[in-house]
Amino acid sequence: MSKLVKQLEELFTEDESEIKKNSRNLSKKYLVFVGVIGLTWALFHIYTMGVGTLPGIIQRSLHLIGATIICFLIFSGSSKFKNNKWLLRFDLLFILLACIVTVYVISIYPRIIEQHGVYNTTDIIMATILLIIVLEGARRVLGWFIPFLVICGITYAVLGPYFPGIWRHAGIGYERLMQTFLLGTQGIWGQLMSISANILVIFVLYGSLILSLGLGNTIFDLGSKLTGKWRGGAAQLATVTSALFGSVNGSTVANVATTGNFTIPLMKRLGYNRNFAGAVESVASSGGQIMPPVMGASAFLMAELLALNYVDVMIAALIPALLFFVSIMVSIYFYARANNLTGLSDEEIPTWKQAFNWRTFIPLFVPLILLVALLFSGYTAGKAGYTMYIGTIVLYFICNVRSKKEFKEAIKRIISGLDSGAKSMVTIVMLIAAAQTLVTTINTSGLGVKFSLVTMSFSQGNLFLALILAMIITIILGMGAPTPAAYVLSASVVGSALINLGIEGIAAHMFLLYFAVLSAITPPVCAAIYVACGISKGDWVKTAVYSLKIGLTAFIIPFMFVLDPVLLMKGEPIDIILSITTALAGVVILAVGTMGILINKANIAERIIAFAAALLLLFPGHITDIIGISLFVIMCLIHWKGTSSSRKSEHAISK
């Protein structure tokens, strides 16, 4: 028995340093306890996805209770008193109450289904307890921002008759609000919690599995081989690896922390400015969440909210994602050219055999191909993700396990991945629960409709002004919040307003998703920048400025596909090809303006002309395209003439 305990301690304490960053100091035995709970919770989801999920409310309540237990065991209620035993006992009380509520919800499930709208005093008490637990859990993993919004939403719903003007409404009694919150699928057990319990969890577990099995090294090797020799090879490598990692792990901050620990020191060692290195990693990691086929977690939310097949979302995101990453790579190229930075050395670039090592290449990429095939075949995202997860494990065993020792090591890696995946999922679940609560108050009070009316009134029907307003709201809601929470909140507040202005649903929601992603690199609260600076030791303001330069195209792309849905694959093939061509040209020219170099350093006038030409090419219209190309040709002639004169002067001086 003692041998088993020792093995469990080794298994569940490997990521102890990562856990300690935002939680109480945990002993090894305590970590084993938390690890066993996390492992059980993760296996519950894998099992139910394989054999069939439980009835909706029961599945979601067990999903929430597992995350709640782990949250209150790991995250202390006070950063100043992390190791206070009384606080721990208080947390155990929270956990006990959460378990009681869960048992109660499961026990009254038949009544919830058969007697919809009927409630009693016990229901209200249990709903209030659950609400407090959800808000406290969200506060612990993120801070006061989301809980504050929820409290404001509840206050507005209950005190509606006392608000002035357009904001006044009849009001919803507190008991009625709590009944909606607990009993049925219009409250805490609603659509967002369903997506979290049935889709997001398997993809988060998959991302942790990839890392625990060591398959992430294949991504680095492949990225090094493909981009290492390019000018700016180290930064190009960061872009490729961050795009691939970010697509599967669903978190910009986690992506920066994972890939940045390798790519940022590499860029610094090869001569890159530390602020630029941090910016490249931050922007590329953000872009991973809009990179098909997985696109992090938010794309699944979009598919469910719009009642679309996930494949439709994936196809629509393809061209904008291409433009996003081309813009990053071109910006890196011009920066490297301006600073005379070369690619990686031959010793740092793996051979083709190493890059395409079949033992790791097959378990990594074959399941991803299978995922895409299943999605196109009509499988649900959850079932396709489950098949990908199991397929990864099976192929890893086939390709890598040759002995009893390797078998034991593989099992240990899988268990470690389940444990870390469960801990990663906790933050998402608590925020989804809080966001679902806020969405409930918005829907029941009619606040979403009022925001829609105010947006339309403020913009006076002007589409561009409405888009600017939606962008600002989304970035504010995304300050410090994970992308899924920022996207869901912005969709609830301004999504309908954009659609009422005539914007196609998928274009409106993709617009909001982009700015929810970009909120992680937008000052003043830019979580990805802070994490990158912690690795690079750079200045966060300078890093943020570089991030905005590198990612400028990403701020323009959403306006492009709203004004020209052809970029979302909506149109004839010839129109799509022409739009891609002119948009790519605009992206390259925009990088000339932001980085300030073409052949040599560009002066202010040349950069202004480049900006104007790029914007004309990026926005739809054949006339604007022609003018944009003409302006760039003029800019090139001016630049070439200036370069030639400079060379002649240098030649004359040398004589």
C-alpha positions as CSV (number, residue, x, y, z in Angstrom):
1,M,0.0,0.0,0.0
2,S,2.8,2.4,0.9
3,K,4.4,1.7,-2.5
4,L,1.1,2.6,-4.3
5,V,0.9,5.9,-2.2
6,K,4.5,6.7,-3.2
7,Q,3.8,6.1,-6.9
8,L,0.7,8.3,-6.7
9,E,2.7,11.1,-5.0
10,E,5.2,11.0,-7.9
11,L,2.4,11.0,-10.4
12,F,0.3,13.8,-9.1
13,T,3.0,16.2,-7.9
14,E,4.8,16.6,-11.2
15,D,3.0,19.8,-11.9
16,E,3.0,21.0,-8.3
17,S,5.0,24.2,-9.2
18,E,2.4,25.2,-11.8
19,I,-0.4,24.7,-9.3
20,K,1.2,26.7,-6.6
21,K,1.3,29.9,-8.7
22,N,-2.3,30.8,-7.9
23,S,-3.2,28.5,-5.0
24,R,-2.5,27.4,-1.5
25,N,0.7,25.5,-0.9
26,L,-0.2,21.8,-1.2
27,S,1.4,18.9,0.5
28,K,2.1,15.7,-1.5
29,K,-0.6,13.8,0.2
30,Y,-3.0,16.6,-0.5
31,L,-2.1,16.7,-4.1
32,V,-2.6,12.9,-4.4
33,F,-6.2,13.5,-3.0
34,V,-6.8,16.2,-5.5
35,G,-5.3,14.2,-8.3
36,V,-7.5,11.2,-7.6
37,I,-10.6,13.4,-7.7
38,G,-9.4,15.0,-10.9
39,L,-8.6,11.6,-12.5
40,T,-12.0,10.2,-11.5
41,W,-13.8,13.3,-12.9
42,A,-11.9,13.1,-16.2
43,L,-12.6,9.3,-16.6
44,F,-16.3,10.0,-15.9
45,H,-16.4,12.3,-18.9
46,I,-14.5,9.9,-21.1
47,Y,-16.7,7.0,-20.1
48,T,-20.0,8.8,-20.6
49,M,-18.8,10.1,-24.0
50,G,-18.0,6.6,-25.0
51,V,-21.1,4.8,-23.8
52,G,-23.6,7.7,-23.8
53,T,-24.1,10.7,-21.6
54,L,-26.5,10.8,-18.6
55,P,-29.7,12.9,-18.8
56,G,-28.8,16.5,-19.5
57,I,-29.2,18.1,-16.1
58,I,-27.6,15.1,-14.3
59,Q,-24.6,15.1,-16.6
60,R,-24.1,18.8,-16.2
61,S,-24.6,18.8,-12.4
62,L,-21.9,16.1,-12.0
63,H,-19.7,18.1,-14.4
64,L,-20.0,21.2,-12.2
65,I,-19.6,19.4,-8.9
66,G,-16.3,17.8,-10.0
67,A,-14.9,21.2,-11.1
68,T,-16.2,22.8,-7.9
69,I,-14.5,20.3,-5.6
70,I,-11.1,20.7,-7.4
71,C,-11.5,24.5,-7.5
72,F,-12.1,24.8,-3.7
73,L,-9.4,22.3,-2.8
74,I,-6.7,24.0,-5.0
75,F,-7.6,27.7,-5.0
76,S,-7.5,29.5,-1.6
77,G,-10.1,32.1,-0.8
78,S,-7.4,34.6,0.1
79,S,-3.9,35.0,-1.3
80,K,-2.7,36.4,2.0
81,F,-3.8,33.4,4.0
82,K,-3.2,30.5,1.6
83,N,-2.2,28.0,4.3
84,N,-4.7,29.0,7.0
85,K,-6.4,25.8,8.3
86,W,-9.6,27.6,9.1
87,L,-9.9,28.8,5.6
88,L,-9.4,25.2,4.4
89,R,-12.2,24.0,6.7
90,F,-14.4,26.8,5.3
91,D,-13.6,25.5,1.8
92,L,-14.5,22.0,2.8
93,L,-17.9,23.4,4.0
94,F,-18.3,24.9,0.5
95,I,-17.6,21.5,-1.0
96,L,-20.1,19.8,1.3
97,L,-22.8,22.3,0.4
98,A,-22.0,21.9,-3.3
99,C,-22.4,18.1,-2.9
100,I,-25.7,18.5,-1.1
101,V,-27.0,20.7,-3.9
102,T,-25.9,18.2,-6.5
103,V,-27.6,15.3,-4.7
104,Y,-30.7,17.4,-4.3
105,V,-30.8,18.3,-8.0
106,I,-30.4,14.7,-9.1
107,S,-33.1,13.6,-6.6
108,I,-35.7,16.1,-7.9
109,Y,-34.8,15.5,-11.6
110,P,-38.2,13.7,-12.3
111,R,-40.0,16.7,-10.8
112,I,-38.0,19.2,-12.9
113,I,-39.0,17.4,-16.0
114,E,-42.6,16.6,-15.2
115,Q,-43.6,19.7,-13.2
116,H,-41.9,22.5,-15.0
117,G,-42.4,25.9,-13.3
118,V,-43.3,24.5,-9.9
119,Y,-41.0,25.3,-7.1
120,N,-40.8,25.4,-3.3
121,T,-38.8,27.1,-0.5
122,T,-36.1,24.4,-0.5
123,D,-35.5,24.9,-4.2
124,I,-34.9,28.6,-3.6
125,I,-32.5,27.9,-0.8
126,M,-30.5,25.4,-2.8
127,A,-30.4,27.7,-5.8
128,T,-29.1,30.5,-3.6
129,I,-26.4,28.2,-2.2
130,L,-25.3,27.1,-5.7
131,L,-25.3,30.7,-6.9
132,I,-22.9,31.8,-4.1
133,I,-20.7,28.8,-4.7
134,V,-20.5,29.5,-8.5
135,L,-19.7,33.2,-7.9
136,E,-17.0,32.4,-5.3
137,G,-15.5,29.7,-7.6
138,A,-15.3,32.2,-10.5
139,R,-13.8,34.8,-8.2
140,R,-11.0,32.4,-7.1
141,V,-10.0,31.4,-10.6
142,L,-10.2,34.9,-12.2
143,G,-11.0,37.6,-9.8
144,W,-14.0,39.9,-9.2
145,F,-14.8,41.0,-12.7
146,I,-17.1,38.2,-13.9
147,P,-18.8,37.8,-10.5
148,F,-19.4,41.6,-10.4
149,L,-21.1,41.4,-13.8
150,V,-23.3,38.6,-12.5
151,I,-24.3,40.5,-9.4
152,C,-25.1,43.6,-11.5
153,G,-27.2,41.4,-13.8
154,I,-29.2,39.9,-10.9
155,T,-29.7,43.4,-9.4
156,Y,-31.0,44.6,-12.7
157,A,-33.3,41.7,-13.1
158,V,-34.8,42.1,-9.6
159,L,-34.9,45.9,-9.4
160,G,-36.1,46.5,-13.0
161,P,-39.0,48.8,-12.1
162,Y,-36.6,51.3,-10.4
163,F,-34.4,51.9,-13.5
164,P,-34.9,54.9,-15.6
165,G,-36.0,55.3,-19.3
166,I,-35.4,52.5,-21.7
167,W,-33.7,50.4,-19.0
168,R,-36.9,50.1,-16.9
169,H,-38.7,46.7,-17.0
170,A,-41.4,45.0,-14.9
171,G,-38.9,43.2,-12.7
172,I,-38.4,39.5,-11.9
173,G,-39.0,38.3,-8.4
174,Y,-35.9,36.8,-6.7
175,E,-37.7,33.5,-6.1
176,R,-38.7,33.3,-9.8
177,L,-35.2,34.1,-10.9
178,M,-33.7,31.4,-8.6
179,Q,-36.3,28.9,-9.9
180,T,-35.2,29.6,-13.5
181,F,-31.6,29.4,-12.3
182,L,-31.9,25.9,-10.8
183,L,-34.9,24.1,-12.2
184,G,-34.6,23.4,-16.0
185,T,-32.2,24.2,-18.8
186,Q,-32.8,28.0,-19.0
187,G,-30.5,28.6,-16.0
188,I,-27.2,27.1,-14.7
189,W,-27.8,23.9,-16.6
190,G,-28.3,25.7,-19.9
191,Q,-26.6,25.5,-23.3
192,L,-23.2,26.8,-22.2
193,M,-22.9,24.2,-19.4
194,S,-24.0,21.5,-21.9
195,I,-21.2,22.5,-24.3
196,S,-18.7,22.5,-21.5
197,A,-19.8,19.0,-20.2
198,N,-20.2,17.4,-23.6
199,I,-17.6,19.0,-25.9
200,L,-15.1,21.3,-24.4
201,V,-13.9,18.8,-21.7
202,I,-12.7,16.2,-24.2
203,F,-10.7,18.7,-26.2
204,V,-9.0,20.2,-23.1
205,L,-8.2,16.6,-22.0
206,Y,-6.8,16.0,-25.5
207,G,-4.5,19.0,-25.3
208,S,-3.1,17.8,-22.0
209,L,-2.7,14.3,-23.4
210,I,-0.6,15.6,-26.3
211,L,1.8,17.3,-23.9
212,S,2.0,14.4,-21.4
213,L,2.8,11.9,-24.2
214,G,5.5,14.2,-25.5
215,L,3.9,14.6,-28.9
216,G,4.4,18.3,-28.7
217,N,8.0,17.8,-29.5
218,T,6.9,16.7,-33.0
219,I,5.3,20.1,-33.5
220,F,8.5,21.9,-32.6
221,D,10.6,19.6,-34.8
222,L,8.3,20.0,-37.7
223,G,8.1,23.8,-37.3
224,S,11.9,24.0,-37.1
225,K,12.3,22.0,-40.2
226,L,9.7,23.9,-42.2
227,T,10.7,27.5,-41.1
228,G,14.1,27.3,-39.5
229,K,16.0,28.4,-42.5
230,W,13.7,31.3,-43.3
231,R,14.8,34.8,-42.4
232,G,13.6,35.2,-38.8
233,G,13.5,31.4,-38.4
234,A,13.2,31.4,-34.6
235,A,10.2,33.8,-34.7
236,Q,8.7,31.9,-37.6
237,L,9.0,28.7,-35.6
238,A,7.2,30.4,-32.6
239,T,4.4,31.3,-35.0
240,V,3.9,27.8,-36.4
241,T,4.2,26.0,-33.1
242,S,2.0,28.4,-31.2
243,A,-0.7,28.1,-34.0
244,L,-0.7,24.3,-33.7
245,F,-0.6,24.2,-29.9
246,G,-3.1,27.0,-29.5
247,S,-5.6,25.2,-31.8
248,V,-5.8,22.2,-29.5
249,N,-5.3,23.6,-26.0
250,G,-8.0,26.4,-26.1
251,S,-6.2,28.9,-24.0
252,T,-4.0,31.8,-25.1
253,V,-2.3,32.2,-21.7
254,A,-1.6,28.5,-21.4
255,N,-0.3,28.5,-24.9
256,V,2.1,31.3,-24.2
257,A,3.3,29.6,-21.0
258,T,3.8,26.3,-22.8
259,T,5.4,27.2,-26.1
260,G,6.9,30.5,-24.9
261,N,9.2,28.8,-22.4
262,F,11.0,27.4,-25.5
263,T,10.5,29.9,-28.3
264,I,11.1,33.2,-26.4
265,P,14.5,32.2,-25.0
266,L,15.5,30.9,-28.4
267,M,14.6,34.2,-30.1
268,K,16.5,36.2,-27.5
269,R,19.5,34.0,-27.9
270,L,19.5,34.7,-31.7
271,G,19.4,38.4,-31.3
272,Y,15.7,39.3,-31.1
273,N,14.7,42.2,-29.0
274,R,13.1,40.7,-25.8
275,N,9.9,42.8,-26.3
276,F,9.5,41.7,-29.9
277,A,10.1,38.1,-28.9
278,G,7.3,38.3,-26.3
279,A,5.0,40.0,-28.7
280,V,5.5,37.3,-31.4
281,E,4.6,34.6,-29.0
282,S,1.6,36.5,-27.6
283,V,0.1,37.2,-31.0
284,A,0.7,33.8,-32.4
285,S,-0.7,32.1,-29.3
286,S,-3.8,34.2,-29.6
287,G,-4.2,33.2,-33.2
288,G,-4.2,29.6,-32.3
289,Q,-7.8,29.9,-31.1
290,I,-9.0,30.8,-34.6
291,M,-6.9,28.2,-36.4
292,P,-8.9,25.2,-37.9
293,P,-9.4,22.4,-37.4
294,V,-9.9,22.5,-33.6
295,M,-9.9,26.3,-33.0
296,G,-9.7,26.1,-29.2
297,A,-13.0,26.0,-27.3
298,S,-14.9,29.1,-28.4
299,A,-15.6,27.8,-31.9
300,F,-17.7,25.0,-30.5
301,L,-19.6,27.5,-28.5
302,M,-20.3,29.5,-31.7
303,A,-21.5,26.4,-33.5
304,E,-24.0,25.6,-30.7
305,L,-25.2,29.2,-30.2
306,L,-25.9,29.5,-34.0
307,A,-27.2,25.9,-34.3
308,L,-24.6,25.2,-37.1
309,N,-22.5,22.2,-37.9
310,Y,-19.0,22.8,-36.5
311,V,-17.6,22.1,-40.0
312,D,-19.4,25.3,-41.2
313,V,-17.6,27.3,-38.6
314,M,-14.3,25.6,-39.4
315,I,-14.6,26.4,-43.1
316,A,-15.7,30.0,-42.5
317,A,-12.6,30.5,-40.3
318,L,-10.1,29.2,-42.8
319,I,-9.3,32.2,-44.9
320,P,-9.3,34.8,-42.0
321,A,-6.9,32.4,-40.1
322,L,-4.6,32.2,-43.2
323,L,-4.5,36.0,-43.5
324,F,-3.8,36.3,-39.7
325,F,-0.8,34.0,-39.8
326,V,0.6,35.3,-43.1
327,S,0.5,38.8,-41.6
328,I,2.5,37.6,-38.6
329,M,5.1,35.8,-40.7
330,V,5.5,38.6,-43.1
331,S,6.0,41.1,-40.2
332,I,8.6,38.8,-38.8
333,Y,10.4,38.6,-42.1
334,F,10.6,42.4,-42.5
335,Y,11.7,42.8,-38.8
336,A,14.4,40.3,-39.3
337,R,15.5,42.0,-42.5
338,A,15.6,45.4,-40.8
339,N,17.7,43.9,-38.0
340,N,19.8,41.6,-40.1
341,L,18.6,38.5,-38.3
342,T,19.0,35.1,-40.0
343,G,17.4,31.7,-39.5
344,L,18.4,28.8,-37.3
345,S,21.8,27.1,-37.6
346,D,22.0,23.6,-39.2
347,E,22.7,22.1,-35.8
348,E,19.4,23.5,-34.4
349,I,17.3,22.2,-37.3
350,P,16.3,18.5,-37.2
351,T,16.6,16.2,-40.1
352,W,13.6,15.2,-42.1
353,K,13.7,11.8,-40.4
354,Q,13.6,13.5,-37.0
355,A,10.9,15.9,-38.0
356,F,8.7,13.1,-39.4
357,N,9.5,10.5,-36.7
358,W,6.7,8.0,-37.3
359,R,6.5,7.0,-33.7
360,T,5.2,10.5,-32.7
361,F,4.0,11.8,-36.1
362,I,1.4,9.1,-36.5
363,P,-0.2,9.4,-33.0
364,L,-0.3,13.2,-33.4
365,F,-1.6,13.8,-36.9
366,V,-3.6,10.7,-37.9
367,P,-6.2,11.4,-35.1
368,L,-6.4,15.0,-36.2
369,I,-7.1,13.9,-39.8
370,L,-9.7,11.4,-38.3
371,L,-11.3,14.3,-36.4
372,V,-11.8,16.3,-39.6
373,A,-13.1,13.3,-41.5
374,L,-15.6,12.5,-38.7
375,L,-16.8,16.1,-38.5
376,F,-17.4,16.2,-42.3
377,S,-19.2,12.9,-42.0
378,G,-21.7,14.4,-39.6
379,Y,-20.5,13.2,-36.3
380,T,-21.1,15.6,-33.3
381,A,-18.0,17.5,-32.1
382,G,-18.1,15.6,-28.8
383,K,-18.2,12.1,-30.4
384,A,-15.5,13.1,-32.9
385,G,-13.3,14.5,-30.2
386,Y,-13.8,11.3,-28.1
387,T,-12.7,9.2,-31.1
388,M,-9.7,11.4,-31.7
389,Y,-8.7,11.1,-28.0
390,I,-9.0,7.3,-27.9
391,G,-7.3,7.0,-31.3
392,T,-4.3,9.0,-30.1
393,I,-3.9,6.6,-27.1
394,V,-4.2,3.5,-29.3
395,L,-1.8,4.8,-31.9
396,Y,0.7,5.8,-29.3
397,F,0.7,2.3,-27.8
398,I,1.0,0.7,-31.2
399,C,3.9,3.0,-32.3
400,N,5.8,3.3,-29.0
401,V,5.1,0.5,-26.5
402,R,7.5,-2.4,-26.9
403,S,8.1,-3.6,-23.4
404,K,6.5,-3.8,-20.0
405,K,8.5,-0.8,-18.8
406,E,7.3,1.3,-21.8
407,F,3.8,0.1,-21.1
408,K,4.0,1.3,-17.5
409,E,5.5,4.6,-18.6
410,A,2.7,5.2,-21.2
411,I,0.0,4.5,-18.5
412,K,1.8,7.0,-16.2
413,R,1.8,9.6,-18.9
414,I,-1.8,9.1,-19.7
415,I,-2.8,9.4,-16.1
416,S,-0.7,12.5,-15.7
417,G,-2.5,14.0,-18.8
418,L,-5.9,13.3,-17.3
419,D,-4.9,14.9,-14.0
420,S,-3.5,18.1,-15.7
421,G,-6.4,18.2,-18.1
422,A,-8.9,18.1,-15.2
423,K,-7.1,20.9,-13.4
424,S,-7.0,23.0,-16.6
425,M,-10.7,22.4,-17.1
426,V,-11.6,23.8,-13.7
427,T,-11.1,27.4,-14.7
428,I,-13.2,27.0,-17.8
429,V,-16.0,25.3,-16.0
430,M,-16.3,27.9,-13.2
431,L,-16.2,30.7,-15.7
432,I,-18.8,29.0,-17.9
433,A,-21.0,28.5,-14.9
434,A,-20.8,32.2,-14.0
435,A,-21.2,33.2,-17.7
436,Q,-24.3,31.0,-17.9
437,T,-25.7,32.7,-14.9
438,L,-25.2,36.1,-16.4
439,V,-26.7,35.0,-19.7
440,T,-29.8,33.8,-17.7
441,T,-30.2,37.2,-16.1
442,I,-29.7,38.9,-19.5
443,N,-32.3,36.8,-21.2
444,T,-34.9,36.8,-18.4
445,S,-34.7,40.6,-17.9
446,G,-34.6,41.5,-21.6
447,L,-31.3,43.2,-21.2
448,G,-29.9,41.8,-24.4
449,V,-32.8,43.3,-26.4
450,K,-32.3,46.7,-24.7
451,F,-28.5,46.6,-25.5
452,S,-29.4,45.8,-29.1
453,L,-31.8,48.8,-29.2
454,V,-29.2,51.1,-27.6
455,T,-26.5,49.9,-30.0
456,M,-28.7,50.6,-33.0
457,S,-29.8,53.9,-31.7
458,F,-26.3,55.0,-30.8
459,S,-24.9,54.0,-34.3
460,Q,-27.9,55.5,-36.0
461,G,-28.0,52.5,-38.3
462,N,-24.4,53.0,-39.3
463,L,-22.9,49.6,-39.7
464,F,-19.2,50.7,-39.2
465,L,-20.0,52.6,-36.0
466,A,-21.9,49.7,-34.6
467,L,-19.0,47.4,-35.4
468,I,-16.6,49.8,-33.6
469,L,-18.9,49.8,-30.6
470,A,-19.2,46.0,-30.6
471,M,-15.4,45.8,-30.8
472,I,-14.9,48.0,-27.8
473,I,-17.5,46.1,-25.7
474,T,-16.0,42.7,-26.5
475,I,-12.5,43.9,-25.7
476,I,-13.7,45.3,-22.3
477,L,-15.6,42.1,-21.5
478,G,-12.5,40.1,-22.4
479,M,-10.1,42.0,-20.1
480,G,-8.4,39.3,-18.2
481,A,-11.1,36.7,-19.0
482,P,-10.6,33.6,-21.0
483,T,-11.8,33.8,-24.6
484,P,-14.9,31.5,-24.2
485,A,-16.2,33.7,-21.4
486,A,-15.5,36.9,-23.3
487,Y,-17.1,35.6,-26.5
488,V,-20.2,34.3,-24.8
489,L,-20.8,37.5,-22.9
490,S,-20.3,39.7,-25.9
491,A,-22.6,37.5,-28.0
492,S,-25.3,37.9,-25.4
493,V,-24.9,41.6,-25.2
494,V,-24.3,42.8,-28.8
495,G,-24.7,39.7,-31.0
496,S,-28.3,40.2,-31.7
497,A,-27.7,43.9,-32.4
498,L,-25.2,43.1,-35.2
499,I,-27.5,40.5,-36.7
500,N,-30.4,43.1,-36.6
501,L,-28.3,45.4,-38.6
502,G,-28.3,42.8,-41.4
503,I,-25.0,41.0,-40.7
504,E,-25.1,37.3,-41.3
505,G,-25.1,35.3,-38.1
506,I,-21.8,33.6,-38.6
507,A,-20.1,36.8,-39.6
508,A,-21.4,38.7,-36.6
509,H,-20.3,35.9,-34.2
510,M,-16.9,35.4,-35.9
511,F,-16.4,39.2,-35.5
512,L,-17.0,38.9,-31.8
513,L,-14.8,35.8,-31.4
514,Y,-11.9,37.6,-33.1
515,F,-12.0,40.5,-30.6
516,A,-12.5,38.2,-27.7
517,V,-9.3,36.5,-28.8
518,L,-7.5,39.8,-29.3
519,S,-8.5,41.1,-25.9
520,A,-5.6,39.0,-24.6
521,I,-3.1,41.2,-26.3
522,T,-4.9,44.5,-26.1
523,P,-3.8,47.0,-23.3
524,P,-4.4,47.8,-20.6
525,V,-5.4,44.3,-19.3
526,C,-3.5,41.9,-21.7
527,A,-3.0,38.6,-20.0
528,A,-1.0,37.0,-22.8
529,I,1.4,39.9,-22.8
530,Y,1.9,39.7,-19.0
531,V,2.8,36.0,-19.2
532,A,5.1,36.5,-22.2
533,C,6.9,39.3,-20.3
534,G,7.4,37.0,-17.3
535,I,9.4,34.7,-19.6
536,S,11.1,37.4,-21.7
537,K,11.8,39.8,-18.8
538,G,10.7,42.5,-21.1
539,D,8.6,45.7,-20.6
540,W,4.9,45.0,-21.0
541,V,4.1,48.3,-22.6
542,K,6.8,48.0,-25.3
543,T,5.8,44.3,-25.8
544,A,2.1,45.4,-26.2
545,V,3.1,48.0,-28.8
546,Y,5.0,45.4,-30.8
547,S,2.0,43.1,-30.4
548,L,-0.4,45.7,-31.9
549,K,2.0,46.2,-34.8
550,I,2.4,42.5,-35.5
551,G,-1.3,41.8,-35.0
552,L,-2.7,44.9,-36.7
553,T,-4.1,42.8,-39.5
554,A,-6.1,40.8,-37.0
555,F,-7.9,44.0,-35.9
556,I,-8.8,44.7,-39.5
557,I,-9.8,41.2,-40.7
558,P,-13.1,41.1,-38.8
559,F,-14.3,44.3,-40.5
560,M,-13.3,42.7,-43.8
561,F,-15.4,39.6,-43.6
562,V,-18.4,41.5,-42.2
563,L,-18.3,43.8,-45.2
564,D,-17.3,41.0,-47.6
565,P,-18.6,37.6,-46.5
566,V,-16.7,36.1,-49.4
567,L,-13.8,35.8,-47.0
568,L,-15.9,33.3,-45.0
569,M,-16.3,31.1,-48.1
570,K,-19.6,32.7,-48.9
571,G,-19.7,33.2,-52.7
572,E,-18.6,31.9,-56.0
573,P,-15.1,30.3,-56.3
574,I,-13.8,33.0,-58.6
575,D,-14.9,35.7,-56.1
576,I,-13.3,33.8,-53.2
577,I,-10.0,33.5,-55.1
578,L,-9.9,37.2,-56.1
579,S,-10.7,38.2,-52.5
580,I,-7.9,36.0,-51.1
581,T,-5.4,37.3,-53.6
582,T,-6.1,41.0,-52.9
583,A,-6.4,40.4,-49.2
584,L,-3.0,38.6,-49.1
585,A,-1.5,41.5,-51.1
586,G,-3.0,44.0,-48.5
587,V,-1.6,41.9,-45.6
588,V,1.9,42.0,-47.1
589,I,1.8,45.8,-47.8
590,L,0.4,46.5,-44.3
591,A,3.5,44.7,-42.9
592,V,5.6,47.1,-44.9
593,G,3.9,50.0,-43.2
594,T,4.0,48.6,-39.7
595,M,7.6,47.3,-39.8
596,G,8.9,50.3,-41.8
597,I,11.0,48.4,-44.4
598,L,10.8,47.2,-48.0
599,I,14.2,47.0,-49.6
600,N,15.7,49.5,-47.1
601,K,14.1,51.4,-44.3
602,A,11.0,53.2,-45.4
603,N,10.4,56.9,-44.6
604,I,7.2,58.3,-43.0
605,A,5.7,59.2,-46.4
606,E,6.3,55.8,-47.8
607,R,4.8,54.1,-44.8
608,I,1.7,56.3,-45.0
609,I,1.2,55.4,-48.6
610,A,1.7,51.7,-47.8
611,F,-0.9,51.9,-45.1
612,A,-3.4,53.6,-47.5
613,A,-2.7,51.0,-50.2
614,A,-3.1,48.1,-47.7
615,L,-6.4,49.3,-46.4
616,L,-7.8,49.8,-49.9
617,L,-6.8,46.3,-50.9
618,L,-8.1,44.8,-47.7
619,F,-11.6,46.3,-48.0
620,P,-13.9,44.9,-50.7
621,G,-14.4,46.4,-54.1
622,H,-12.6,46.2,-57.4
623,I,-12.1,50.0,-57.7
624,T,-10.5,50.1,-54.2
625,D,-8.2,47.2,-55.3
626,I,-7.1,49.0,-58.4
627,I,-6.4,52.2,-56.4
628,G,-4.6,50.3,-53.7
629,I,-2.3,48.5,-56.2
630,S,-1.6,51.8,-58.0
631,L,-0.6,53.4,-54.7
632,F,1.7,50.6,-53.8
633,V,3.4,50.8,-57.2
634,I,3.9,54.5,-56.7
635,M,5.3,53.8,-53.2
636,C,7.7,51.1,-54.6
637,L,9.0,53.6,-57.3
638,I,9.6,56.3,-54.7
639,H,11.3,53.8,-52.4
640,W,13.4,52.3,-55.2
641,K,14.5,55.8,-56.3
642,G,15.4,56.7,-52.8
643,T,17.3,53.4,-52.4
644,S,19.2,54.0,-55.6
645,S,20.2,57.5,-54.6
646,S,21.4,56.3,-51.3
647,R,23.5,53.6,-52.9
648,K,25.0,56.1,-55.3
649,S,25.9,58.5,-52.4
650,E,27.5,55.6,-50.5
651,H,29.4,54.6,-53.6
652,A,30.6,58.2,-54.1
653,I,31.7,58.5,-50.5
654,S,33.6,55.2,-50.6
655,K,35.6,56.5,-53.6
